[in-house]
Amino acid sequence: MTDTTTRYNFNAFAAECREISRANGFDNPQSISETEKTATKLILIIDEVCEALHEVRKTGDVDAFGEELADVIIRTADLSHDLGIDLDSIIERKMQKNRGRGFRHGAKF
């Protein structure tokens, strides 16, 4: 796309994720640095990925797996909102970049 509008609405979704997270008491203390807040949120994203892996390997429960994937997306959106990242623009650019990549990005496997 060449204009500044995108077909996505991740920024609104991210703002809602942040609002719900704060309302549910998931805000880092003001006493820790921004780097520590970001690192903590990245670890929570990793934790959700691990929970999804558990569902695949141990239970095979597709609904529970889907719920864990949703948690990964929600936590990622929450972090992006905290950092002021414009997900709509970045995802649009990344999708455009991915469209232009070769098969398996040129890997031989």
PyRosetta script that sets phi, psi and omega in degrees:
from pyrosetta import init, pose_from_sequence

init()
pose = pose_from_sequence("MTDTTTRYNFNAFAAECREISRANGFDNPQSISETEKTATKLILIIDEVCEALHEVRKTGDVDAFGEELADVIIRTADLSHDLGIDLDSIIERKMQKNRGRGFRHGAKF")
pose.set_psi(1, 141.8)
pose.set_omega(1, -176.6)
pose.set_phi(2, -101.5)
pose.set_psi(2, -18.8)
pose.set_omega(2, 179.1)
pose.set_phi(3, -90.0)
pose.set_psi(3, -178.7)
pose.set_omega(3, -176.0)
pose.set_phi(4, -87.4)
pose.set_psi(4, -4.6)
pose.set_omega(4, 178.1)
pose.set_phi(5, -88.8)
pose.set_psi(5, 151.2)
pose.set_omega(5, 178.0)
pose.set_phi(6, -126.8)
pose.set_psi(6, 166.5)
pose.set_omega(6, 178.1)
pose.set_phi(7, -88.2)
pose.set_psi(7, -3.4)
pose.set_omega(7, -178.7)
pose.set_phi(8, -93.3)
pose.set_psi(8, 163.7)
pose.set_omega(8, 175.1)
pose.set_phi(9, -138.6)
pose.set_psi(9, 45.9)
pose.set_omega(9, -178.1)
pose.set_phi(10, -71.3)
pose.set_psi(10, -30.0)
pose.set_omega(10, -178.8)
pose.set_phi(11, -63.6)
pose.set_psi(11, -42.5)
pose.set_omega(11, 177.5)
pose.set_phi(12, -66.0)
pose.set_psi(12, -40.8)
pose.set_omega(12, 177.6)
pose.set_phi(13, -61.0)
pose.set_psi(13, -44.7)
pose.set_omega(13, -179.6)
pose.set_phi(14, -62.8)
pose.set_psi(14, -40.6)
pose.set_omega(14, 178.3)
pose.set_phi(15, -63.2)
pose.set_psi(15, -39.8)
pose.set_omega(15, 178.3)
pose.set_phi(16, -67.1)
pose.set_psi(16, -40.1)
pose.set_omega(16, 177.2)
pose.set_phi(17, -59.7)
pose.set_psi(17, -44.3)
pose.set_omega(17, -180.0)
pose.set_phi(18, -63.6)
pose.set_psi(18, -43.2)
pose.set_omega(18, -179.9)
pose.set_phi(19, -61.1)
pose.set_psi(19, -46.3)
pose.set_omega(19, 179.9)
pose.set_phi(20, -65.0)
pose.set_psi(20, -42.3)
pose.set_omega(20, 179.7)
pose.set_phi(21, -59.6)
pose.set_psi(21, -47.1)
pose.set_omega(21, 178.3)
pose.set_phi(22, -63.6)
pose.set_psi(22, -43.3)
pose.set_omega(22, -179.2)
pose.set_phi(23, -62.0)
pose.set_psi(23, -29.3)
pose.set_omega(23, -179.8)
pose.set_phi(24, -92.6)
pose.set_psi(24, 10.6)
pose.set_omega(24, 173.7)
pose.set_phi(25, 84.1)
pose.set_psi(25, 13.7)
pose.set_omega(25, -179.2)
pose.set_phi(26, -97.2)
pose.set_psi(26, 68.8)
pose.set_omega(26, 174.3)
pose.set_phi(27, -123.5)
pose.set_psi(27, 139.4)
pose.set_omega(27, 178.6)
pose.set_phi(28, -73.5)
pose.set_psi(28, 148.3)
pose.set_omega(28, 177.5)
pose.set_phi(29, -60.4)
pose.set_psi(29, 148.1)
pose.set_omega(29, 179.1)
pose.set_phi(30, -66.8)
pose.set_psi(30, -15.4)
pose.set_omega(30, -175.6)
pose.set_phi(31, -77.2)
pose.set_psi(31, -12.3)
pose.set_omega(31, 179.7)
pose.set_phi(32, -100.1)
pose.set_psi(32, 155.4)
pose.set_omega(32, -175.6)
pose.set_phi(33, -73.0)
pose.set_psi(33, 164.5)
pose.set_omega(33, 177.3)
pose.set_phi(34, -61.9)
pose.set_psi(34, -36.3)
pose.set_omega(34, 177.9)
pose.set_phi(35, -63.1)
pose.set_psi(35, -43.7)
pose.set_omega(35, 178.4)
pose.set_phi(36, -65.3)
pose.set_psi(36, -38.3)
pose.set_omega(36, 177.4)
pose.set_phi(37, -62.3)
pose.set_psi(37, -45.4)
pose.set_omega(37, 179.7)
pose.set_phi(38, -63.9)
pose.set_psi(38, -45.4)
pose.set_omega(38, 179.6)
pose.set_phi(39, -60.7)
pose.set_psi(39, -42.0)
pose.set_omega(39, 179.0)
pose.set_phi(40, -61.5)
pose.set_psi(40, -43.7)
pose.set_omega(40, -179.7)
pose.set_phi(41, -68.5)
pose.set_psi(41, -34.9)
pose.set_omega(41, 175.8)
pose.set_phi(42, -64.4)
pose.set_psi(42, -40.1)
pose.set_omega(42, 177.0)
pose.set_phi(43, -63.2)
pose.set_psi(43, -38.6)
pose.set_omega(43, 178.2)
pose.set_phi(44, -65.7)
pose.set_psi(44, -35.2)
pose.set_omega(44, 175.3)
pose.set_phi(45, -64.4)
pose.set_psi(45, -45.1)
pose.set_omega(45, 178.0)
pose.set_phi(46, -60.1)
pose.set_psi(46, -40.8)
pose.set_omega(46, 178.7)
pose.set_phi(47, -59.2)
pose.set_psi(47, -42.0)
pose.set_omega(47, 178.7)
pose.set_phi(48, -66.0)
pose.set_psi(48, -37.1)
pose.set_omega(48, 176.1)
pose.set_phi(49, -63.1)
pose.set_psi(49, -42.2)
pose.set_omega(49, 178.0)
pose.set_phi(50, -63.6)
pose.set_psi(50, -38.6)
pose.set_omega(50, 176.8)
pose.set_phi(51, -64.7)
pose.set_psi(51, -38.2)
pose.set_omega(51, 176.5)
pose.set_phi(52, -64.1)
pose.set_psi(52, -43.2)
pose.set_omega(52, 177.5)
pose.set_phi(53, -59.1)
pose.set_psi(53, -42.1)
pose.set_omega(53, 177.7)
pose.set_phi(54, -58.0)
pose.set_psi(54, -44.3)
pose.set_omega(54, -179.5)
pose.set_phi(55, -62.4)
pose.set_psi(55, -37.9)
pose.set_omega(55, 179.5)
pose.set_phi(56, -69.0)
pose.set_psi(56, -47.7)
pose.set_omega(56, -172.5)
pose.set_phi(57, -80.8)
pose.set_psi(57, -32.9)
pose.set_omega(57, -171.4)
pose.set_phi(58, -105.5)
pose.set_psi(58, -37.4)
pose.set_omega(58, -173.4)
pose.set_phi(59, -110.9)
pose.set_psi(59, -32.2)
pose.set_omega(59, -176.1)
pose.set_phi(60, 69.2)
pose.set_psi(60, 12.2)
pose.set_omega(60, -178.3)
pose.set_phi(61, -78.6)
pose.set_psi(61, 106.0)
pose.set_omega(61, -175.7)
pose.set_phi(62, -64.2)
pose.set_psi(62, -38.8)
pose.set_omega(62, 179.1)
pose.set_phi(63, -65.0)
pose.set_psi(63, -43.7)
pose.set_omega(63, 178.8)
pose.set_phi(64, -65.4)
pose.set_psi(64, -39.0)
pose.set_omega(64, 176.6)
pose.set_phi(65, -61.0)
pose.set_psi(65, -46.5)
pose.set_omega(65, 178.1)
pose.set_phi(66, -60.0)
pose.set_psi(66, -38.9)
pose.set_omega(66, 178.8)
pose.set_phi(67, -64.9)
pose.set_psi(67, -39.3)
pose.set_omega(67, 177.7)
pose.set_phi(68, -67.0)
pose.set_psi(68, -39.0)
pose.set_omega(68, 175.5)
pose.set_phi(69, -62.2)
pose.set_psi(69, -39.5)
pose.set_omega(69, 176.6)
pose.set_phi(70, -61.3)
pose.set_psi(70, -40.1)
pose.set_omega(70, 177.3)
pose.set_phi(71, -61.7)
pose.set_psi(71, -38.5)
pose.set_omega(71, 177.2)
pose.set_phi(72, -59.9)
pose.set_psi(72, -46.2)
pose.set_omega(72, -178.8)
pose.set_phi(73, -65.9)
pose.set_psi(73, -43.3)
pose.set_omega(73, -179.3)
pose.set_phi(74, -63.0)
pose.set_psi(74, -47.4)
pose.set_omega(74, -179.7)
pose.set_phi(75, -65.2)
pose.set_psi(75, -36.6)
pose.set_omega(75, 178.1)
pose.set_phi(76, -66.4)
pose.set_psi(76, -43.0)
pose.set_omega(76, 178.0)
pose.set_phi(77, -63.5)
pose.set_psi(77, -41.2)
pose.set_omega(77, 178.4)
pose.set_phi(78, -59.5)
pose.set_psi(78, -47.2)
pose.set_omega(78, 178.8)
pose.set_phi(79, -63.0)
pose.set_psi(79, -43.9)
pose.set_omega(79, -179.1)
pose.set_phi(80, -61.3)
pose.set_psi(80, -39.0)
pose.set_omega(80, 178.1)
pose.set_phi(81, -64.4)
pose.set_psi(81, -43.9)
pose.set_omega(81, 178.2)
pose.set_phi(82, -56.9)
pose.set_psi(82, -37.0)
pose.set_omega(82, -176.4)
pose.set_phi(83, -89.5)
pose.set_psi(83, -0.1)
pose.set_omega(83, 178.7)
pose.set_phi(84, 72.4)
pose.set_psi(84, 26.3)
pose.set_omega(84, -179.4)
pose.set_phi(85, -81.1)
pose.set_psi(85, 130.7)
pose.set_omega(85, 178.3)
pose.set_phi(86, -85.2)
pose.set_psi(86, 87.5)
pose.set_omega(86, -176.5)
pose.set_phi(87, -60.0)
pose.set_psi(87, -39.0)
pose.set_omega(87, -179.0)
pose.set_phi(88, -56.0)
pose.set_psi(88, -50.1)
pose.set_omega(88, -178.4)
pose.set_phi(89, -68.9)
pose.set_psi(89, -43.6)
pose.set_omega(89, -177.5)
pose.set_phi(90, -66.5)
pose.set_psi(90, -42.6)
pose.set_omega(90, 179.3)
pose.set_phi(91, -66.3)
pose.set_psi(91, -39.9)
pose.set_omega(91, 177.7)
pose.set_phi(92, -60.3)
pose.set_psi(92, -46.4)
pose.set_omega(92, 178.1)
pose.set_phi(93, -62.1)
pose.set_psi(93, -42.2)
pose.set_omega(93, -178.9)
pose.set_phi(94, -67.0)
pose.set_psi(94, -40.0)
pose.set_omega(94, 177.7)
pose.set_phi(95, -62.9)
pose.set_psi(95, -41.5)
pose.set_omega(95, 178.0)
pose.set_phi(96, -62.1)
pose.set_psi(96, -43.8)
pose.set_omega(96, 178.4)
pose.set_phi(97, -61.8)
pose.set_psi(97, -45.4)
pose.set_omega(97, -179.3)
pose.set_phi(98, -63.6)
pose.set_psi(98, -35.0)
pose.set_omega(98, 177.8)
pose.set_phi(99, -60.9)
pose.set_psi(99, -30.9)
pose.set_omega(99, -176.8)
pose.set_phi(100, -90.2)
pose.set_psi(100, -3.4)
pose.set_omega(100, -179.3)
pose.set_phi(101, -79.4)
pose.set_psi(101, 153.3)
pose.set_omega(101, 177.7)
pose.set_phi(102, -75.1)
pose.set_psi(102, 171.4)
pose.set_omega(102, 179.1)
pose.set_phi(103, -55.2)
pose.set_psi(103, 125.2)
pose.set_omega(103, -177.4)
pose.set_phi(104, 51.5)
pose.set_psi(104, 27.9)
pose.set_omega(104, 179.0)
pose.set_phi(105, 57.1)
pose.set_psi(105, 29.0)
pose.set_omega(105, 177.4)
pose.set_phi(106, 85.8)
pose.set_psi(106, 1.7)
pose.set_omega(106, -179.8)
pose.set_phi(107, -69.3)
pose.set_psi(107, 150.6)
pose.set_omega(107, -177.2)
pose.set_phi(108, -96.5)
pose.set_psi(108, 2.9)
pose.set_omega(108, -178.4)
pose.set_phi(109, -82.7)
pose.dump_pdb("model.pdb")
